[in-house]
Amino acid sequence: MAAADDLQFEEFGDGATLPATNPDATTIDIEDPGEISKRQSRPRGSPGREEDEELLGNNDSDETELLAGQKKSSPFWTFEYYQTFFDVDTHQVFDRIKGSLLPVPGKNFVRLYVRSNPDLYGPFWICATLVFAIAISGNLSNFLIHLGEKTYHYVPEFQKVSIAATIIYAYAWLVPLALWGFLVWRNSKVMNIVSYSFLEIVCVYGYSLFIYIPTAVLWIIPQRAVRWVLVTIALGISGSVLAMTFWPAVREDNRRVALATIVMIVLLHVLLSVGCLAYFFDAPEMDHLPTTTATPNQTVVAARSS
């Protein structure tokens, strides 16, 4: 049994002086966990510069893509998987709408507004609002054009809602799907530093359609010149958002392929705008063609011939 003198506590000095007095002693350095976390989380460069580069779209790191992948880790058959696509607040939606209405040359819409948290909430409700705006405005336009005509009887055209929904949602989903597949195919052939996910492309297309909501309401004005001015303005704003967003993804490709891709994107956008204007809204000049009335002599001749 050990003696009582052997079971005594000893006070040790500074860990730095202990190896000098007892070379065979073992020392353990215990640090404050707060100090360790501060040292590990300290940025290697200037934090302000890195944040500015990420905001301006100059930081090409994959950190946001990795975070986006971690957020969608739930199985696709669960409700939580699809809930992440609508996890966005009102401030982010308003910022993205503002960015789609005020495109800045040289700024990438995806990196400025979308890449941190791409969503389907904004695109879904923008498309739904646009569908009803086009259908209702088309009916009102037709009613106002024929207002005052004694022989005209207004009949609501409810089929315009389903037709508009088919056109808008097909454009907002099928075109991004085709573009995403094309970019994936081209990126496998040409090394490119810019890549977009399918959700990001859908988000860009959805928010780019917001400008057509007030445009469709103003299309009620029964003047062809005013309507074409409005559709030109809407095309210029939304088309520039699409062109400036997807040009960085194809500019490293073959020059002809890059230009053909951007031209095709803008051309499909033009077809959507002009097609909606031509189908859902009547041309005032063609609706008010002079009608021919039968004269009494023509009536008498017609009666005798019968």
Secondary structure, 3 states (H helix, E strand, C coil): CCCHHHCCCCCCCCCCCHHHHCCCCCCCCCCCHHHHHHHHHCCCCCHHHHHHHHHHCCCCCCHHHHHHHHHCCCCCCCHHHHHHHHCCCHHHHHHHHHHHHCCCCCCCHHHHHHCCCCCCHHHHHHHHHHHHHHHHHHHHHHHHHCCCCCCCCCCCCCHHHHHHHHHHHHHHHHHHHHHHHHHHHHHHHCCCCCCCCHHHHHHHHHHHCCCHHHHHHHCCCCCHHHHHHHHHHHHHHHHHHHHHHHHHHHCCCCHHHHHHHHHHHHHHHHHHHHHHHHHHCCCHHHHCCCCCCCCHHHHHHHHHHC
